[in-house]
Amino acid sequence: RHLRETTRAARKTPIVLWWSSLSSAPTELVELMEYALGSPDFRSVEDVFERLDQHNKSGDLCNQEFSDGMKKLQYKKLQGPKGEAIVKKIYSFLDGNGSGSITKREWA
């Protein structure tokens, strides 16, 4: 992973975001976005991010803010004993650089 980031930086090529290669995104993330975007509450992936960024509207999502926001979406697959593990999996994937937060750029 580090080598890939270093090589990318050396070539100065743009980072490929998660939604540009859905085949590598976890199924749980794809299903979550299908659920959210199928709702009349959201018109875009940016709308979903803004709904999740409610604590301080900082433009990035810490782990707690992301987890709290996921609960508010009322997505049934995130409830119950497996829900927390799914949220962690999605968060880890979206926080691709391991910074501890998901930026709006990483999200959308």
C-alpha positions as CSV (number, residue, x, y, z in Angstrom):
1,R,0.0,0.0,0.0
2,H,2.7,2.5,1.0
3,L,4.7,1.6,-2.2
4,R,1.6,2.3,-4.3
5,E,1.1,5.7,-2.7
6,T,4.8,6.6,-3.1
7,T,4.8,5.6,-6.7
8,R,1.6,7.5,-7.4
9,A,3.1,10.6,-5.7
10,A,6.3,10.3,-7.7
11,R,4.3,10.2,-10.9
12,K,2.0,13.0,-9.8
13,T,-1.0,11.2,-11.0
14,P,-4.4,11.7,-9.5
15,I,-5.6,9.4,-6.8
16,V,-8.3,7.0,-8.0
17,L,-11.3,7.4,-5.7
18,W,-13.4,4.4,-4.4
19,W,-16.4,5.0,-6.6
20,S,-14.3,5.1,-9.8
21,S,-13.5,1.4,-9.3
22,L,-16.6,-0.2,-7.7
23,S,-15.2,-3.7,-8.3
24,S,-12.6,-3.1,-5.6
25,A,-15.0,-1.5,-3.1
26,P,-16.5,-3.7,-0.4
27,T,-19.9,-5.0,-1.3
28,E,-21.2,-3.5,1.9
29,L,-20.2,0.0,0.7
30,V,-21.8,-0.4,-2.7
31,E,-25.0,-1.7,-1.1
32,L,-25.0,1.2,1.4
33,M,-24.7,3.8,-1.3
34,E,-27.5,2.0,-3.3
35,Y,-29.7,2.2,-0.3
36,A,-28.9,5.9,0.5
37,L,-29.1,7.1,-3.1
38,G,-32.4,5.2,-3.5
39,S,-33.8,7.4,-0.8
40,P,-35.5,10.7,-1.6
41,D,-33.4,12.2,1.2
42,F,-30.2,12.1,-0.9
43,R,-29.5,13.3,-4.5
44,S,-25.8,12.5,-4.5
45,V,-22.9,10.9,-2.6
46,E,-22.0,14.4,-1.5
47,D,-25.4,14.7,0.2
48,V,-24.8,11.5,2.1
49,F,-21.4,12.9,3.3
50,E,-22.9,16.2,4.4
51,R,-25.6,14.3,6.4
52,L,-22.8,12.3,8.1
53,D,-20.7,15.4,8.8
54,Q,-23.1,16.7,11.4
55,H,-21.0,17.0,14.6
56,N,-18.8,19.9,13.5
57,K,-19.3,20.2,9.8
58,S,-15.5,20.1,9.4
59,G,-15.4,18.5,6.0
60,D,-14.1,15.3,7.3
61,L,-15.5,12.4,9.3
62,C,-13.7,10.9,12.3
63,N,-14.5,7.4,13.2
64,Q,-17.1,8.3,15.9
65,E,-18.9,10.8,13.6
66,F,-19.0,8.2,10.8
67,S,-20.4,5.5,13.2
68,D,-23.0,7.9,14.6
69,G,-24.1,9.0,11.2
70,M,-24.4,5.4,10.0
71,K,-26.8,4.7,12.8
72,K,-28.9,7.7,11.8
73,L,-29.3,6.4,8.2
74,Q,-31.4,3.5,9.6
75,Y,-30.0,1.0,7.2
76,K,-31.0,-2.4,8.5
77,K,-27.8,-4.1,7.5
78,L,-25.9,-1.9,9.9
79,Q,-28.1,-2.9,12.8
80,G,-27.6,-5.9,14.9
81,P,-24.5,-7.8,15.9
82,K,-22.8,-7.6,12.4
83,G,-23.5,-3.9,11.9
84,E,-20.5,-2.6,13.9
85,A,-18.1,-4.8,11.9
86,I,-19.6,-3.6,8.6
87,V,-19.3,0.0,9.7
88,K,-15.6,-0.6,10.6
89,K,-15.0,-2.3,7.3
90,I,-16.5,0.5,5.3
91,Y,-14.7,3.2,7.3
92,S,-11.3,1.4,6.9
93,F,-11.8,1.2,3.2
94,L,-12.8,4.9,2.8
95,D,-10.0,6.1,5.0
96,G,-7.6,4.8,2.3
97,N,-4.6,6.8,3.6
98,G,-5.1,5.7,7.2
99,S,-5.2,9.3,8.5
100,G,-8.0,8.5,11.0
101,S,-10.6,10.5,9.1
102,I,-12.5,10.4,5.9
103,T,-12.1,13.7,3.9
104,K,-14.7,14.9,1.5
105,R,-12.2,14.2,-1.3
106,E,-11.8,10.6,-0.1
107,W,-15.6,10.3,0.0
108,A,-16.6,11.8,-3.2
